[in-house]
């Protein structure tokens, strides 16, 4: 990575490609997801905040497990939406049944952090699949997989197959954790529908 950065230092006078075409194509090749269904952000936090700006507003609801990633409450604070925090179960795991029960006509977004930060617990993909099947198609499900490569439950890439049958699903990942590139601030979202990636592009800064 250091060598690759060194090779391009001479071009720092130029603005970066706002479409992130090269990275999106590389990720498309890696995961088998079309490039138009991949969003890039200034870390996964940037994508999270853009998701809130694109989907949430006063009167809308956001459902997520708690305790979990500290950025989630910022989505409701920035948008004026109502955050529904669902307590983890007695094993410190996401209580997916309880989360499903909180979904209403006002729900726009559900976030599942798997593995969860900060409890480090994870739920099996079969449970995630069953949960998504219960969620109405008009509700976006964001599966925050920032730590998925550390999970020993199953293949970290196994969740990618869910995108083919769930257009309302988004898998959020980052180069900060397993790749040790926190300072570069690169996150990405694999989307079940290109309209989600397009919605993020409409509200995000053009250069990052």
C-alpha positions in Angstrom: 0.0 0.0 0.0 2.8 2.4 0.9 4.5 1.7 -2.4 1.2 2.3 -4.3 0.7 5.6 -2.5 4.3 6.6 -3.3 3.8 6.0 -7.0 0.9 8.5 -7.2 2.2 11.3 -5.0 3.1 13.3 -8.1 -0.6 13.6 -8.9 -1.8 15.2 -5.7 -2.4 18.5 -7.5 -5.4 16.9 -9.2 -8.9 16.2 -7.8 -9.7 12.6 -7.3 -12.2 10.8 -9.6 -15.6 11.5 -8.0 -17.0 8.2 -9.3 -14.3 6.1 -7.8 -14.5 4.1 -11.0 -11.2 2.1 -10.5 -12.0 1.0 -7.0 -15.6 0.2 -7.8 -14.6 -2.0 -10.7 -12.0 -3.8 -8.6 -14.7 -4.5 -5.9 -17.1 -5.6 -8.6 -14.6 -8.1 -9.8 -13.8 -9.2 -6.3 -17.5 -9.8 -5.1 -19.4 -10.3 -8.4 -21.6 -7.3 -7.7 -22.1 -4.8 -10.6 -20.1 -1.6 -10.2 -23.3 0.5 -10.3 -24.5 -1.2 -7.1 -21.3 -0.3 -5.2 -20.9 2.9 -3.2 -17.7 4.3 -1.9 -17.3 6.5 1.2 -14.8 8.3 3.3 -14.8 5.3 5.7 -18.0 3.4 6.4 -19.1 6.2 8.8 -19.4 8.5 5.8 -21.7 6.0 4.1 -23.8 5.6 7.3 -24.3 9.3 7.6 -25.1 9.7 3.9 -27.7 6.9 4.3 -29.3 8.8 7.1 -29.4 12.0 4.9 -30.9 10.1 2.0 -33.5 8.0 3.8 -34.4 9.6 7.1 -36.5 12.7 8.0 -38.7 13.8 10.9 -41.5 11.3 11.4 -39.4 8.4 10.0 -38.0 5.7 12.2 -34.7 3.9 12.4 -34.3 0.6 14.1 -31.0 -0.8 15.5 -29.7 -3.0 18.2 -28.1 -1.4 21.3 -25.4 -1.2 22.5 -23.8 -1.1 19.1 -21.7 1.2 16.9 -21.7 4.7 18.3 -22.4 6.4 15.0 -25.9 5.0 14.7 -27.5 7.6 17.1 -25.9 10.3 15.0 -28.2 9.4 12.1 -31.3 10.1 14.1 -29.8 13.3 15.6 -28.9 14.7 12.1 -32.1 13.8 10.4 -34.7 14.3 13.1 -35.9 10.7 12.7 -37.0 8.6 15.7 -34.4 6.0 16.7 -35.7 2.7 18.1 -33.0 1.1 20.1 -33.6 -2.6 20.6 -31.7 -4.2 23.6 -29.3 -7.0 22.8 -30.3 -10.4 24.2 -28.7 -12.0 27.3 -25.9 -13.3 25.2 -25.1 -9.8 24.0 -26.3 -10.6 20.5 -28.8 -8.8 18.3 -32.3 -9.9 19.1 -33.6 -10.1 15.6 -37.1 -11.1 16.5 -37.4 -8.1 18.8 -36.1 -5.9 16.1 -38.5 -7.2 13.5 -41.4 -6.6 16.0 -40.4 -2.9 16.1 -40.8 -2.3 12.4 -43.7 -0.1 11.5 -45.1 1.8 8.5 -42.8 4.6 9.5 -39.6 2.5 9.5 -37.2 3.5 6.7 -34.0 1.8 7.9 -32.9 -1.1 10.0 -29.3 -1.6 10.9 -27.8 -4.9 12.0 -24.1 -4.8 13.1 -22.7 -8.3 12.5 -20.3 -8.9 14.2 -21.5 -6.4 16.7 -19.3 -3.5 17.8 -18.5 -3.3 20.7 -19.7 -6.7 22.1 -17.9 -8.8 19.4 -20.9 -11.2 19.1 -22.2 -12.4 15.8 -25.4 -14.1 14.6 -25.4 -16.9 12.0 -26.2 -16.0 8.4 -29.2 -18.3 8.5 -30.7 -16.0 11.2 -29.9 -12.9 9.2 -31.5 -14.4 6.1 -34.7 -15.3 8.0 -34.8 -11.8 9.5 -34.4 -10.0 6.1 -37.3 -12.1 4.8 -39.5 -10.6 7.5 -38.6 -7.0 6.6 -41.0 -5.2 4.2 -39.3 -4.5 0.9 -39.8 -0.7 1.4 -37.5 -0.8 4.4 -33.7 -0.7 3.8 -31.7 -3.2 5.7 -28.1 -2.2 6.3 -25.9 -5.1 7.4 -22.8 -3.4 9.0 -20.1 -5.9 8.4 -17.0 -3.8 9.3 -15.6 -6.7 11.3 -17.0 -9.6 9.2 -13.5 -10.8 8.2 -12.8 -11.5 11.9 -15.9 -13.8 12.4 -15.2 -17.5 12.6 -18.9 -18.5 12.2 -18.7 -18.8 8.4 -17.2 -17.5 5.2 -17.2 -13.6 5.4 -18.3 -13.5 1.8 -21.4 -15.7 2.3 -23.7 -12.8 2.9 -23.0 -11.4 -0.6 -25.4 -14.0 -2.1 -28.3 -12.4 -0.2 -28.0 -9.3 -2.4 -29.4 -11.3 -5.4 -32.8 -11.9 -3.7 -33.1 -8.9 -1.4 -32.9 -5.5 -3.3 -33.5 -3.7 0.0 -30.2 -5.1 1.5 -27.0 -3.2 1.8 -23.7 -4.7 3.0 -21.4 -2.1 4.6 -17.7 -2.9 4.7 -14.4 -1.1 5.3 -10.7 -1.3 4.6 -10.0 0.1 8.1 -10.2 -3.0 10.1 -8.9 -6.3 8.7 -6.7 -4.5 6.1 -5.3 -2.1 8.7 -5.9 1.1 6.6 -7.8 3.2 9.1 -6.0 6.4 8.2 -6.9 6.1 4.5 -10.7 6.3 5.3 -12.1 4.0 2.6 -15.4 2.3 3.1 -17.8 0.7 0.6 -21.3 -0.6 0.4 -22.5 -3.5 -1.7 -26.1 -2.8 -2.6 -29.0 -5.0 -3.6 -30.3 -2.2 -5.8 -28.4 0.4 -7.8 -31.0 3.0 -6.6 -29.5 2.9 -3.1 -26.0 3.7 -4.4 -27.5 6.5 -6.6 -29.3 8.0 -3.6 -26.1 8.1 -1.7 -24.3 9.8 -4.6 -26.9 12.6 -4.6 -26.2 13.6 -1.0 -22.5 13.0 -0.6 -19.6 15.4 -1.3 -18.2 14.9 -4.8 -14.6 14.7 -3.8 -13.2 12.6 -1.0 
